Amino acid sequence: MEDFIKKCPKVELHAHLNGSLSIETLQKLAIIKYGKSNSRFKELCDDFRNFEDHSMSECFQKFKFAHELTSTLECLREATLLAIKEFSEDNVVYLELRTTPKSTEEMSKRDYLENVLLAIKKASEDYPNILVKLLPSIDRSQGLDSAEEMFSLVLDFLEDDRFKDIIKGIDLSGNPTVGNFGVYKNLLVRAREASLKLALHCGEVENPSEITEMIEFGMDRCGHGTFISGENFELLKEKKIPVECCLSSNVVCGTVKNFNEHHFKRLLDANHPVVICTDDLGIFNSNLSSELTIAFNTFSLTIDDLRKVITNAVNCSFAAEEDKSDILKKIEAFFI
């Protein structure tokens, strides 16, 4: 079954760029930035994937290493291309990447976003078997001013003919224990008015009142949804909000005890739109084929279940209807 899933055309809807850099990619970036990869770098790579206390805060610390290696324009472009290449090699045919624009000594946030977009355009030529879209991210821990700056850049690039078809939505992410969702509601309303879809991290931690506020506000997709329960779970189902489940991410970060207790199966059994995603395949060392294999084996899924989950991902994506139709044809042809 592992080989079958590997060959299957797949759709990835929840992938953070800097968390999706494999050790091999990080090594290549280190050579570009520092000239060579030494033993100390190998130790840092090992630490990148080594979790001691299995906490969400530890996970967020891991990003610092990747951010250091994507702090130049050359490295950022190469990182984006290599990430897309590895998703394509895993037979992912449609990918929505997320990233928060960052400023460094060598680039502004505008430079960051533009170069990620340029790399995605180049990837369409280098890796024609994968269609890639971008969801620029609001980091809720950075405050409203930072979010407004990012959103202003997004609006500018939506007016640029080179990129207007690449940016499909806005992601709200960052440390869920920091910041207040309500602060960003007005900005997210404006994003909707600009025809952008909303993919919001919701229910990553136990915060029932904020979860209620977010579900009532509405979103096009819910990231994680780990702690959505009771009346909030019923509200989620009533609104038919698709949920992006990231199995390894939740277990490694300690928000779910083990795969058997993951909420994915409860959503699937409820016939709720649910998809399997990687979140950060570099940090958690698990690509989309691996995540689907974990789900298949853990929950004793059938081939029809597998097809349903992958088809869900197409239907829940922010792709154009014509692109969705083309992707569905590829998936149906595989499962015949």
FIMARVEX-708185 format. One record per residue (C-alpha): residue in one letter; x, y, z; residue number from 1. Coordinates in steps of 0.001 Angstrom, whole numbers, plus 500000, padded with zeros to 6 digits. Layout:
% residues N
> A  X  Y  Z  NUM
...
//
This chain:
% residues 336
> M  500000  500000  500000  1
> E  502880  502368  500702  2
> D  504025  502094  497064  3
> F  500443  502557  495827  4
> I  500057  505748  497862  5
> K  503450  507018  496703  6
> K  502398  506661  493055  7
> C  498985  508194  493646  8
> P  498437  511821  492530  9
> K  497988  513871  495715  10
> V  496981  517339  496891  11
> E  498750  519235  499700  12
> L  496807  522119  501261  13
> H  498710  522870  504482  14
> A  502456  523314  504037  15
> H  504568  526066  505571  16
> L  507511  526887  503335  17
> N  510244  527143  505969  18
> G  508983  524057  507775  19
> S  508900  522080  504526  20
> L  512650  522133  503893  21
> S  514198  518680  504073  22
> I  517611  518047  505595  23
> E  518984  517641  502071  24
> T  517594  521041  501120  25
> L  518972  522663  504281  26
> Q  522399  521252  503446  27
> K  522239  522742  499945  28
> L  521190  526109  501368  29
> A  524058  526024  503870  30
> I  526532  525492  501052  31
> I  525046  528427  499129  32
> K  525110  530699  502168  33
> Y  528283  529601  503974  34
> G  530295  527919  501248  35
> K  530383  524455  502754  36
> S  528564  522058  505030  37
> N  530571  520978  508067  38
> S  530129  518647  511035  39
> R  528581  521409  513149  40
> F  525958  521892  510487  41
> K  525159  518169  510647  42
> E  524620  518498  514399  43
> L  522238  521390  513809  44
> C  520328  519302  511244  45
> D  520003  516433  513711  46
> D  518736  518862  516342  47
> F  516247  520237  513805  48
> R  514382  516918  513898  49
> N  515055  515937  517502  50
> F  512180  516735  519863  51
> E  512850  516492  523596  52
> D  509688  517725  525310  53
> H  507243  517260  522399  54
> S  505683  520689  522823  55
> M  504333  523259  520405  56
> S  506772  525881  521702  57
> E  509669  523564  520860  58
> C  508274  523195  517348  59
> F  508229  526962  516815  60
> Q  511871  527127  517920  61
> K  512805  524804  515033  62
> F  511811  527419  512487  63
> K  514683  529690  513528  64
> F  517188  527365  511888  65
> A  515315  527343  508575  66
> H  514777  531115  508718  67
> E  518521  531629  509099  68
> L  519148  529654  505918  69
> T  516502  531539  503907  70
> S  517609  535016  504943  71
> T  519089  535897  501531  72
> L  517208  536248  498263  73
> E  519247  533522  496577  74
> C  518641  531054  499382  75
> L  514956  531954  499610  76
> R  514406  531356  495905  77
> E  516361  528095  496001  78
> A  514495  526932  499105  79
> T  511151  527535  497404  80
> L  512217  525695  494256  81
> L  513641  522741  496190  82
> A  510554  522446  498380  83
> I  508326  522356  495293  84
> K  510665  519842  493636  85
> E  510373  517455  496597  86
> F  506594  517742  496716  87
> S  506528  516978  492989  88
> E  508783  513946  493493  89
> D  506199  512689  495997  90
> N  503591  512917  493209  91
> V  501850  515921  494698  92
> V  500066  517459  491699  93
> Y  498633  520487  493489  94
> L  500257  522420  496332  95
> E  499271  525436  498404  96
> L  502337  526853  500128  97
> R  502184  529258  503083  98
> T  504769  531701  504314  99
> T  504990  534909  506329  100
> P  507026  537614  504547  101
> K  510136  538473  506547  102
> S  512679  541274  506432  103
> T  516399  540648  506913  104
> E  519583  542621  506392  105
> E  519457  541614  502738  106
> M  515763  541942  501868  107
> S  512527  543682  502716  108
> K  509196  541923  503218  109
> R  508264  543032  499700  110
> D  511455  541448  498358  111
> Y  510656  538262  500278  112
> L  507150  537897  498900  113
> E  508125  538830  495352  114
> N  510965  536303  495261  115
> V  508799  533476  496589  116
> L  506312  534308  493835  117
> L  509069  534419  491216  118
> A  510322  531027  492373  119
> I  506809  529579  492087  120
> K  506584  530884  488534  121
> K  509950  529322  487696  122
> A  508861  526050  489264  123
> S  505928  525918  486852  124
> E  508526  525609  484075  125
> D  510967  523327  485908  126
> Y  508344  521020  487445  127
> P  505306  521122  485136  128
> N  503575  518195  486852  129
> I  502735  520229  489953  130
> L  500511  523304  490176  131
> V  501519  525628  493013  132
> K  499578  528453  494659  133
> L  500512  530723  497568  134
> L  498741  531691  500782  135
> P  500683  534566  502374  136
> S  500554  534179  506151  137
> I  499602  536453  508998  138
> D  501652  535530  512058  139
> R  499280  536214  514952  140
> S  502216  536618  517339  141
> Q  503562  539626  515400  142
> G  500625  541965  515928  143
> L  498195  543878  513738  144
> D  500681  546381  512284  145
> S  502745  543545  510812  146
> A  499601  541900  509469  147
> E  498449  545141  507844  148
> E  501857  545563  506200  149
> M  501685  542031  504813  150
> F  498116  542469  503571  151
> S  499063  545707  501820  152
> L  501806  543832  499963  153
> V  499373  541106  498975  154
> L  496969  543663  497511  155
> D  499831  545190  495522  156
> F  500878  541827  494086  157
> L  497286  540955  493206  158
> E  497447  543910  490821  159
> D  500605  542477  489218  160
> D  499719  540386  486161  161
> R  502684  538104  486862  162
> F  501322  536951  490200  163
> K  497586  537592  490454  164
> D  496742  533961  489668  165
> I  499252  532559  492192  166
> I  497977  534204  495381  167
> K  494742  532434  496314  168
> G  494140  533236  499955  169
> I  495391  534298  503368  170
> D  496670  532027  506127  171
> L  496400  532938  509812  172
> S  498994  531020  511806  173
> G  501801  531508  514305  174
> N  501915  530552  517968  175
> P  498248  530041  518975  176
> T  498993  530900  522603  177
> V  500046  534412  521586  178
> G  497812  537166  520289  179
> N  494046  537535  519981  180
> F  492041  536429  516949  181
> G  489588  539308  517299  182
> V  492322  541814  516482  183
> Y  492536  540446  512920  184
> K  488844  540156  512077  185
> N  488547  543481  510252  186
> L  491598  542697  508121  187
> L  490223  539245  507294  188
> V  486903  540791  506253  189
> R  488848  543008  503830  190
> A  490679  539945  502541  191
> R  487322  538342  501761  192
> E  486239  541496  499991  193
> A  489369  541171  497848  194
> S  488154  537678  496842  195
> L  490828  535943  498895  196
> K  490035  532656  500623  197
> L  490713  532216  504335  198
> A  492665  529271  505761  199
> L  492788  529837  509515  200
> H  494647  527819  512136  201
> C  491886  527121  514629  202
> G  491673  524876  517673  203
> E  495377  524077  517831  204
> V  495189  524600  521590  205
> E  492318  524413  524057  206
> N  490634  527809  523889  207
> P  486872  527186  523515  208
> S  485807  530834  523431  209
> E  488239  531748  520664  210
> I  487313  528600  518735  211
> T  483644  529635  518899  212
> E  484528  533150  517761  213
> M  486546  531831  514812  214
> I  483961  529318  513632  215
> E  481169  531894  513889  216
> F  483321  534374  511944  217
> G  483783  531701  509302  218
> M  486653  530400  507219  219
> D  487113  528477  503999  220
> R  489299  525871  505716  221
> C  490278  525123  509306  222
> G  493888  524261  510103  223
> H  494313  521431  512640  224
> G  491052  521731  514611  225
> T  492581  519542  517307  226
> F  490604  520917  520250  227
> I  487273  521536  518541  228
> S  484703  519602  520548  229
> G  481183  519711  521957  230
> E  479030  522568  520676  231
> N  481946  523909  518648  232
> F  482265  520584  516835  233
> E  478558  520675  516023  234
> L  478907  524255  514775  235
> L  481888  523237  512617  236
> K  479811  520455  511058  237
> E  476827  522749  510588  238
> K  478964  525226  508670  239
> K  480679  522365  506765  240
> I  484104  523941  507249  241
> P  486789  521574  505860  242
> V  489525  520556  508313  243
> E  493200  520130  507453  244
> C  494541  517296  509641  245
> C  498298  517038  510193  246
> L  498888  513709  511945  247
> S  502630  513665  512645  248
> S  502672  517359  513484  249
> N  500002  516954  516165  250
> V  501585  513863  517710  251
> V  505144  515214  517720  252
> C  504011  518549  519161  253
> G  502073  516744  521876  254
> T  498616  518116  521090  255
> V  497460  514554  520334  256
> K  498737  511622  522415  257
> N  499132  509177  519536  258
> F  497875  508483  516026  259
> N  495038  506257  517248  260
> E  493537  509160  519204  261
> H  493740  511638  516343  262
> H  490493  513448  515512  263
> F  490854  512702  511781  264
> K  488821  509486  512050  265
> R  485998  511182  513951  266
> L  485708  513739  511153  267
> L  485848  511077  508453  268
> D  483202  508947  510190  269
> A  480981  512028  510485  270
> N  481254  512421  506692  271
> H  482769  515848  507315  272
> P  485121  517307  504679  273
> V  488577  516414  506000  274
> V  491994  516268  504349  275
> I  495438  514963  505298  276
> C  498357  517410  505170  277
> T  502009  517551  506220  278
> D  502205  520963  507945  279
> D  506041  520938  508088  280
> L  507491  517900  506340  281
> G  511069  518985  507038  282
> I  510599  519351  510773  283
> F  508488  516214  511156  284
> N  510361  514165  508535  285
> S  507164  512930  506912  286
> N  505956  513690  503397  287
> L  502361  513493  502197  288
> S  502688  509866  501088  289
> S  503894  508981  504587  290
> E  501038  510871  506245  291
> L  498438  509159  504074  292
> T  500066  505787  504762  293
> I  499908  506472  508517  294
> A  496210  507304  508205  295
> F  495535  504249  506031  296
> N  497217  501844  508447  297
> T  496154  503465  511734  298
> F  492463  503770  510907  299
> S  492130  500692  508666  300
> L  491021  502795  505736  301
> T  489778  501294  502497  302
> I  490854  502279  499004  303
> D  487558  504151  498708  304
> D  488369  506040  501924  305
> L  491745  506992  500495  306
> R  490204  508212  497266  307
> K  487622  510176  499243  308
> V  490253  511955  501361  309
> I  492332  512888  498317  310
> T  489250  513977  496395  311
> N  488181  516042  499407  312
> A  491479  517891  499147  313
> V  490794  518822  495534  314
> N  487282  520027  496286  315
> C  488473  521993  499353  316
> S  491391  523580  497521  317
> F  491475  527190  496377  318
> A  492249  526154  492807  319
> A  490211  527445  489877  320
> E  487315  525200  488877  321
> E  489025  524248  485609  322
> D  492154  523196  487504  323
> K  490075  521216  489999  324
> S  488431  519361  487131  325
> D  491797  518477  485597  326
> I  493194  517248  488934  327
> L  490092  515158  489655  328
> K  490464  513474  486262  329
> K  494047  512494  487119  330
> I  492954  511034  490459  331
> E  489989  509150  489004  332
> A  492187  507719  486237  333
> F  494627  506422  488850  334
> F  491968  504727  490943  335
> I  490225  502979  488022  336
//
